[in-house]
Amino acid sequence: MIKTLKKELLIYTALLTALISLMHPDLLTEPKVRLGLMQEMGNYVHPLLYTLFVYLVLYFFRAVFSFGKKLISKKKED
């Protein structure tokens, strides 16, 4: 259980990092300016929400792929 949670947290963190760097490349060059804009607007939560949405979509596809893989392996055993 803990191993699975760590794996999913690592996937979520990697996804968050990738989405942040793709959506806001200026964060890598001028982080103070970007964080200042976030503070002015008060939108701290939107990166986490966007990442959650993308994570849930990817999780759905991973679950469908895993289910299909189990069906194929079960079919081969019979």
C-alpha positions as CSV (number, residue, x, y, z in Angstrom):
1,M,0.0,0.0,0.0
2,I,2.7,2.5,1.0
3,K,4.7,1.5,-2.1
4,T,1.8,2.2,-4.3
5,L,1.1,5.6,-2.7
6,K,4.8,6.5,-3.2
7,K,4.6,5.5,-6.8
8,E,1.5,7.5,-7.5
9,L,2.8,10.5,-5.6
10,L,6.0,10.3,-7.7
11,I,3.9,10.2,-10.9
12,Y,1.8,13.1,-9.7
13,T,4.9,15.2,-8.8
14,A,6.6,14.5,-12.1
15,L,3.4,15.4,-13.9
16,L,3.1,18.6,-11.9
17,T,6.6,19.5,-12.7
18,A,6.2,18.8,-16.4
19,L,3.0,20.7,-16.7
20,I,4.4,23.7,-14.8
21,S,7.5,23.9,-17.1
22,L,5.3,23.5,-20.2
23,M,2.7,26.0,-19.2
24,H,4.9,28.6,-17.6
25,P,8.4,28.4,-19.0
26,D,9.1,31.9,-17.5
27,L,9.0,30.2,-14.1
28,L,12.4,28.6,-14.8
29,T,14.0,31.9,-15.9
30,E,12.3,34.4,-13.6
31,P,10.6,32.6,-10.7
32,K,10.2,35.7,-8.5
33,V,8.2,37.5,-11.1
34,R,5.9,34.4,-11.7
35,L,5.4,33.9,-7.9
36,G,4.7,37.6,-7.5
37,L,2.0,37.4,-10.2
38,M,0.5,34.3,-8.5
39,Q,0.5,36.2,-5.2
40,E,-1.3,39.2,-6.7
41,M,-3.9,37.0,-8.4
42,G,-4.3,34.6,-5.5
43,N,-4.3,31.6,-7.8
44,Y,-2.1,29.1,-6.0
45,V,-4.4,26.2,-6.4
46,H,-4.9,26.1,-10.2
47,P,-1.7,24.1,-11.0
48,L,-2.7,21.4,-8.6
49,L,-6.2,21.2,-10.0
50,Y,-5.0,21.0,-13.6
51,T,-2.5,18.4,-12.7
52,L,-5.2,16.4,-10.8
53,F,-7.4,16.5,-13.9
54,V,-4.6,15.3,-16.2
55,Y,-3.5,12.7,-13.6
56,L,-7.1,11.3,-13.4
57,V,-7.3,11.0,-17.2
58,L,-3.9,9.2,-17.3
59,Y,-5.0,7.0,-14.4
60,F,-8.1,6.0,-16.3
61,F,-6.1,5.0,-19.3
62,R,-3.6,3.1,-17.2
63,A,-6.5,1.2,-15.5
64,V,-8.1,0.4,-18.9
65,F,-4.7,-0.8,-20.2
66,S,-4.1,-2.9,-17.1
67,F,-7.6,-4.5,-17.4
68,G,-7.0,-5.3,-21.0
69,K,-3.7,-6.8,-20.3
70,K,-5.2,-9.0,-17.6
71,L,-8.0,-10.1,-20.0
72,I,-5.4,-11.0,-22.7
73,S,-3.3,-13.0,-20.2
74,K,-6.3,-14.7,-18.8
75,K,-7.5,-15.6,-22.3
76,K,-4.0,-17.1,-23.1
77,E,-4.2,-19.3,-20.0
78,D,-7.5,-20.8,-21.1
